[in-house]
Amino acid sequence: MAELEIKKVDFYDSELIGVQEAATGKVFTAINNVLKGIGFDDRQIEHQRNKWKEDEAVSKGCLLYTSPSPRDRSLS
């Protein structure tokens, strides 16, 4: 498993979690949280994600996944 460094970053009165892969230096974060931080509503976020999935270049750098909600985590 890759070595990861996790950091919390303040972003527009929200807190993002950034993950950096030590071997490559690549940084990852949840785009939904970024879009919410800049004022997108749920409908706008879904529209933007759909545009990215359909874009030939951008779709290669997007990974869609579902993370458990805080409620789901408390059940385990």
N, CA and C atoms as an extended XYZ file, in Angstrom:
228
Properties=species:S:1:pos:R:3:atomname:S:1:resname:S:1:resid:I:1 pbc="F F F"
N         0.845       -1.182        0.000 N   MET     1
C         0.000        0.000        0.000 CA  MET     1
C         0.882        1.234        0.000 C   MET     1
N         0.470        2.252       -0.718 N   ALA     2
C         1.247        3.480       -0.842 CA  ALA     2
C         1.243        4.253        0.473 C   ALA     2
N         2.353        4.921        0.734 N   GLU     3
C         2.466        5.795        1.893 CA  GLU     3
C         1.680        7.075        1.607 C   GLU     3
N         0.774        7.434        2.506 N   LEU     4
C        -0.074        8.595        2.308 CA  LEU     4
C         0.086        9.575        3.462 C   LEU     4
N         0.066       10.855        3.138 N   GLU     5
C         0.061       11.901        4.154 CA  GLU     5
C        -1.283       12.598        4.065 C   GLU     5
N        -1.971       12.688        5.185 N   ILE     6
C        -3.302       13.275        5.219 CA  ILE     6
C        -3.220       14.627        5.922 C   ILE     6
N        -3.797       15.652        5.298 N   LYS     7
C        -3.795       16.995        5.869 CA  LYS     7
C        -5.191       17.587        5.795 C   LYS     7
N        -5.539       18.356        6.812 N   LYS     8
C        -6.780       19.125        6.790 CA  LYS     8
C        -6.435       20.532        6.320 C   LYS     8
N        -7.247       21.044        5.403 N   VAL     9
C        -6.988       22.347        4.795 CA  VAL     9
C        -8.233       23.209        4.934 C   VAL     9
N        -8.078       24.423        5.465 N   ASP    10
C        -9.199       25.355        5.524 CA  ASP    10
C        -9.518       25.838        4.119 C   ASP    10
N       -10.816       25.846        3.783 N   PHE    11
C       -11.236       26.227        2.436 CA  PHE    11
C       -12.612       26.867        2.512 C   PHE    11
N       -12.681       28.177        2.314 N   TYR    12
C       -13.945       28.896        2.306 CA  TYR    12
C       -14.866       28.488        3.467 C   TYR    12
N       -14.412       28.670        4.666 N   ASP    13
C       -15.185       28.346        5.874 CA  ASP    13
C       -15.540       26.863        5.975 C   ASP    13
N       -14.893       26.035        5.208 N   SER    14
C       -15.065       24.584        5.289 CA  SER    14
C       -13.692       23.968        5.544 C   SER    14
N       -13.686       22.706        5.805 N   GLU    15
C       -12.425       21.996        5.976 CA  GLU    15
C       -12.369       20.857        4.974 C   GLU    15
N       -11.322       20.864        4.150 N   LEU    16
C       -11.109       19.780        3.193 CA  LEU    16
C       -10.068       18.837        3.750 C   LEU    16
N       -10.141       17.597        3.341 N   ILE    17
C        -9.092       16.643        3.664 CA  ILE    17
C        -8.338       16.375        2.379 C   ILE    17
N        -7.056       16.655        2.404 N   GLY    18
C        -6.188       16.387        1.270 CA  GLY    18
C        -5.321       15.186        1.569 C   GLY    18
N        -5.106       14.356        0.588 N   VAL    19
C        -4.269       13.174        0.747 CA  VAL    19
C        -3.157       13.250       -0.286 C   VAL    19
N        -1.904       13.162        0.182 N   GLN    20
C        -0.768       13.203       -0.731 CA  GLN    20
C        -0.059       11.860       -0.721 C   GLN    20
N         0.146       11.333       -1.903 N   GLU    21
C         0.868       10.078       -2.074 CA  GLU    21
C         2.365       10.397       -2.041 C   GLU    21
N         3.075        9.833       -1.084 N   ALA    22
C         4.485       10.167       -0.878 CA  ALA    22
C         5.354        9.828       -2.092 C   ALA    22
N         5.119        8.705       -2.718 N   ALA    23
C         5.977        8.253       -3.819 CA  ALA    23
C         5.891        9.162       -5.047 C   ALA    23
N         4.700        9.671       -5.334 N   THR    24
C         4.516       10.461       -6.551 CA  THR    24
C         4.321       11.946       -6.281 C   THR    24
N         3.950       12.286       -5.061 N   GLY    25
C         3.661       13.680       -4.738 CA  GLY    25
C         2.265       14.116       -5.161 C   GLY    25
N         1.485       13.210       -5.758 N   LYS    26
C         0.131       13.551       -6.205 CA  LYS    26
C        -0.757       13.837       -4.995 C   LYS    26
N        -1.632       14.843       -5.156 N   VAL    27
C        -2.546       15.244       -4.093 CA  VAL    27
C        -3.968       14.975       -4.556 C   VAL    27
N        -4.779       14.434       -3.662 N   PHE    28
C        -6.170       14.097       -3.959 CA  PHE    28
C        -7.073       14.748       -2.922 C   PHE    28
N        -8.278       15.119       -3.350 N   THR    29
C        -9.309       15.607       -2.436 CA  THR    29
C       -10.670       15.312       -3.058 C   THR    29
N       -11.709       15.480       -2.271 N   ALA    30
C       -13.073       15.229       -2.753 CA  ALA    30
C       -13.600       16.482       -3.439 C   ALA    30
N       -13.846       16.398       -4.727 N   ILE    31
C       -14.272       17.553       -5.500 CA  ILE    31
C       -15.626       18.082       -5.043 C   ILE    31
N       -16.513       17.217       -4.549 N   ASN    32
C       -17.812       17.692       -4.066 CA  ASN    32
C       -17.623       18.726       -2.957 C   ASN    32
N       -16.687       18.487       -2.048 N   ASN    33
C       -16.444       19.424       -0.953 CA  ASN    33
C       -15.879       20.739       -1.472 C   ASN    33
N       -15.043       20.681       -2.490 N   VAL    34
C       -14.500       21.903       -3.092 CA  VAL    34
C       -15.640       22.708       -3.721 C   VAL    34
N       -16.491       22.033       -4.481 N   LEU    35
C       -17.592       22.725       -5.147 CA  LEU    35
C       -18.575       23.308       -4.140 C   LEU    35
N       -18.865       22.583       -3.062 N   LYS    36
C       -19.738       23.124       -2.011 CA  LYS    36
C       -19.095       24.348       -1.373 C   LYS    36
N       -17.789       24.293       -1.169 N   GLY    37
C       -17.080       25.409       -0.557 CA  GLY    37
C       -17.151       26.685       -1.370 C   GLY    37
N       -17.248       26.566       -2.690 N   ILE    38
C       -17.333       27.764       -3.528 CA  ILE    38
C       -18.774       28.126       -3.882 C   ILE    38
N       -19.727       27.422       -3.251 N   GLY    39
C       -21.120       27.836       -3.359 CA  GLY    39
C       -22.023       27.043       -4.281 C   GLY    39
N       -21.564       25.937       -4.848 N   PHE    40
C       -22.426       25.118       -5.698 CA  PHE    40
C       -23.465       24.406       -4.843 C   PHE    40
N       -24.700       24.298       -5.366 N   ASP    41
C       -25.703       23.473       -4.697 CA  ASP    41
C       -25.623       22.045       -5.256 C   ASP    41
N       -26.395       21.135       -4.695 N   ASP    42
C       -26.311       19.721       -5.087 CA  ASP    42
C       -26.586       19.513       -6.576 C   ASP    42
N       -27.542       20.239       -7.129 N   ARG    43
C       -27.873       20.113       -8.549 CA  ARG    43
C       -26.704       20.571       -9.417 C   ARG    43
N       -26.081       21.671       -9.049 N   GLN    44
C       -24.939       22.178       -9.809 CA  GLN    44
C       -23.745       21.223       -9.726 C   GLN    44
N       -23.543       20.633       -8.558 N   ILE    45
C       -22.442       19.670       -8.392 CA  ILE    45
C       -22.662       18.469       -9.292 C   ILE    45
N       -23.884       17.937       -9.309 N   GLU    46
C       -24.176       16.783      -10.155 CA  GLU    46
C       -23.978       17.133      -11.636 C   GLU    46
N       -24.435       18.303      -12.042 N   HIS    47
C       -24.272       18.739      -13.431 CA  HIS    47
C       -22.784       18.822      -13.795 C   HIS    47
N       -21.976       19.396      -12.909 N   GLN    48
C       -20.548       19.544      -13.186 CA  GLN    48
C       -19.868       18.175      -13.277 C   GLN    48
N       -20.194       17.264      -12.361 N   ARG    49
C       -19.623       15.906      -12.413 CA  ARG    49
C       -19.970       15.220      -13.720 C   ARG    49
N       -21.212       15.360      -14.185 N   ASN    50
C       -21.619       14.741      -15.448 CA  ASN    50
C       -20.822       15.310      -16.617 C   ASN    50
N       -20.568       16.603      -16.596 N   LYS    51
C       -19.759       17.214      -17.661 CA  LYS    51
C       -18.343       16.638      -17.645 C   LYS    51
N       -17.761       16.468      -16.464 N   TRP    52
C       -16.400       15.928      -16.369 CA  TRP    52
C       -16.339       14.485      -16.850 C   TRP    52
N       -17.339       13.690      -16.494 N   LYS    53
C       -17.355       12.288      -16.914 CA  LYS    53
C       -17.411       12.156      -18.430 C   LYS    53
N       -18.061       13.116      -19.092 N   GLU    54
C       -18.228       13.058      -20.543 CA  GLU    54
C       -17.067       13.697      -21.302 C   GLU    54
N       -16.240       14.489      -20.631 N   ASP    55
C       -15.134       15.171      -21.295 CA  ASP    55
C       -13.992       14.189      -21.539 C   ASP    55
N       -13.492       14.159      -22.768 N   GLU    56
C       -12.472       13.180      -23.147 CA  GLU    56
C       -11.196       13.301      -22.311 C   GLU    56
N       -10.731       14.503      -22.076 N   ALA    57
C        -9.476       14.688      -21.336 CA  ALA    57
C        -9.682       14.642      -19.829 C   ALA    57
N       -10.675       15.375      -19.351 N   VAL    58
C       -10.883       15.480      -17.902 CA  VAL    58
C       -11.293       14.142      -17.298 C   VAL    58
N       -12.072       13.354      -18.013 N   SER    59
C       -12.561       12.084      -17.467 CA  SER    59
C       -11.422       11.121      -17.126 C   SER    59
N       -10.281       11.277      -17.773 N   LYS    60
C        -9.146       10.397      -17.479 CA  LYS    60
C        -8.537       10.682      -16.122 C   LYS    60
N        -8.784       11.888      -15.575 N   GLY    61
C        -8.224       12.246      -14.275 CA  GLY    61
C        -9.236       12.204      -13.155 C   GLY    61
N       -10.459       11.776      -13.452 N   CYS    62
C       -11.526       11.729      -12.448 CA  CYS    62
C       -11.776       10.295      -12.018 C   CYS    62
N       -11.937       10.114      -10.752 N   LEU    63
C       -12.288        8.819      -10.203 CA  LEU    63
C       -13.534        9.004       -9.370 C   LEU    63
N       -14.587        8.306       -9.694 N   LEU    64
C       -15.826        8.406       -8.939 CA  LEU    64
C       -15.920        7.243       -7.974 C   LEU    64
N       -16.206        7.560       -6.730 N   TYR    65
C       -16.379        6.523       -5.724 CA  TYR    65
C       -17.358        7.021       -4.686 C   TYR    65
N       -17.888        6.129       -3.933 N   THR    66
C       -18.811        6.469       -2.868 CA  THR    66
C       -18.130        6.187       -1.545 C   THR    66
N       -18.126        7.181       -0.703 N   SER    67
C       -17.560        6.971        0.628 CA  SER    67
C       -18.720        6.843        1.606 C   SER    67
N       -18.512        6.127        2.676 N   PRO    68
C       -19.603        5.972        3.642 CA  PRO    68
C       -19.906        7.294        4.329 C   PRO    68
N       -21.168        7.534        4.585 N   SER    69
C       -21.559        8.740        5.306 CA  SER    69
C       -21.179        8.563        6.777 C   SER    69
N       -21.132        9.656        7.557 N   PRO    70
C       -20.814        9.514        8.983 CA  PRO    70
C       -21.785        8.556        9.680 C   PRO    70
N       -23.031        8.545        9.261 N   ARG    71
C       -24.026        7.632        9.842 CA  ARG    71
C       -23.647        6.189        9.562 C   ARG    71
N       -23.207        5.893        8.312 N   ASP    72
C       -22.810        4.529        7.945 CA  ASP    72
C       -21.600        4.079        8.753 C   ASP    72
N       -20.677        4.988        9.004 N   ARG    73
C       -19.460        4.619        9.755 CA  ARG    73
C       -19.782        4.229       11.185 C   ARG    73
N       -20.826        4.853       11.759 N   SER    74
C       -21.163        4.539       13.151 CA  SER    74
C       -21.797        3.158       13.292 C   SER    74
N       -22.245        2.585       12.176 N   LEU    75
C       -22.870        1.271       12.220 CA  LEU    75
C       -21.854        0.130       12.205 C   LEU    75
N       -20.623        0.414       11.835 N   SER    76
C       -19.635       -0.660       11.728 CA  SER    76
C       -18.910       -0.907       13.026 C   SER    76
